[in-house]
């Protein structure tokens, strides 16, 4: 299928991560391609989900996460920076650790780049949809924050 410029899409939500078949990280390259495609197609709204520790939030990530993600964080940061300079109506959402389970509805988006918590994927999805339709979220970078999941061991046991 092809998409006509200005077609039926009103937004792009990108959660790119992982590794490609060659073992390389696609975080920046895939985001750049999606941003460029959005501009080409006339899709103005773009929500990018990255990770706490990218950009100016480096110190918010626990030391072990910064070590484990040492190759990821620079790529996520480049992706964020590319989107910020794209001219699109962007929102960047940075979750901390991701957990399975049903949404609990206690999480929120905060502009505090020092905030760090674990969050259920289902709660993150709700926050992404919330930001997507909120014009006040345009041009903002948020951390997805669950006040009940700020400590790893307490989170792992719940």
N, C-alpha and C positions, 0 to 999 in steps of 0.2 A: 504494500500500500504506500502511496505517496501522500504527503501533506501539502496542501495548497498554501501558499503564503497567506497569512491571515485566516487560516482555516478554522476548524471548530474548537481549537484548543485555546483556553484563556490563561493557562498557567503551566509551568513546569515545576515539579517537585523532584529534586535530585537527592538520592541517598547513596550515591556511588561509593563503593569501598571494595575491600578485598584485593584479590590479585587476578591478573589476566592469565591466559593459558601459558604465557611465557614466564610467569612468576613475577612480573612487574606490577607495581601499584598503579592503578588507573586514575587515582583521585584527582590530580590536576588535569591530565590530558582529557579525560572523559568529561569533566566539568567544563573545560574550555570548549569542547565540541558541543556540549548541550547549550551553553550560553550563546555560542555563535549560531547554532541552529535556531534558537529562540529569536535572536535578532533577525535572522534571515526570514523566518516565518512570521514575524510581526507579533510574536507572543511577548507581552511586556512583563508579565508577573513571573517571578522565579523565586522559589524557596529552596534553599540549600541546607541540607543537614550535614554537619561536619562532626566535630568532636571537641569536647573541652580539652584544652591544651593547645589548640590551634590559635594563631594570631597572638593577640595580647593576653590571652588567657593561659599562657604556658604554666605559670605558677599555681593556677587553680587545680591542675591535674596532680594527683599524687605522684611522688617520685617514681614509684614502680611503673605507673602508667606512662610517664614520660620516657622511661627507659624502654619499655616494651614497644611503645609507639614512636620511637626515635626516628624511624624512616617514614612514618605516616604523617606526623605533625607538620613537617615542612611542606609536604605535598598538599595537605588540607589547607595550610596557610596560603599557598600560592593559588589554590582554587578560590578561596574566599576573596583574596585580593583581586583576582581576575574578574570575579562577579561584581565586586564593588566598583570597578572602573568601567563596567560594561554599558552603563546608561539604562539598564533594566530596573524595574521596580522590584528590588530584591529584599529578601529577609533571610538571614542566616540563623540557624538554630543549632546550638551545640549541646548535645546530650553528654552525660558522663557514661558510666557503665550501663549497658543495656541488659534488661532482665525479661524473661518470658512471663506470661500470666495475663489475666484479664485486667483491663483498665480499672483503676480505683478512683480516678478523678481528683486526686489531691495535688497533682503536679501543676506548676505554672511556669510561665516564661518570665525571666528576670534579665534586666540589662546589667546586672552585677557580674562582671567578668571574673570575680573571685569565687562565685558560687559553684559548688560541686556536689553532685549526688548521683546515685544510681537511679534509673528510671525504667519502668516497664515500657516495652515497645508499644503496647497498646495506648498507654498514656501519652507517649511521644507522638503517636499518630494523631491523637485528638488535638494536641498542641499545634501540630503542623496545619491541620485543617482550620483551627482557630486563627492562626496567623495569616493563612491564605486569604481569608475574607476580611481582614482587619486593615483598613488603609493606614492606621497609625503604626503598623508594623513595617511599613515600607521604609527601606533604608536603615533598618535596625539589625543589630546582632544581639541574640539572646542566648542565655543558657537555659536549658530545660531542667527544672529543679523540683525534686520531690522532697519535702522537708522531713519525711519519715524514713528516708533512705540515704542519709549522709555518711553512715559508717558501714564499711564493707561487711564485717562479721555480723552485725545486726541485720543487714540486708540479706546476706547469704542464708541466714537461718529462717527468714520469713517467707 
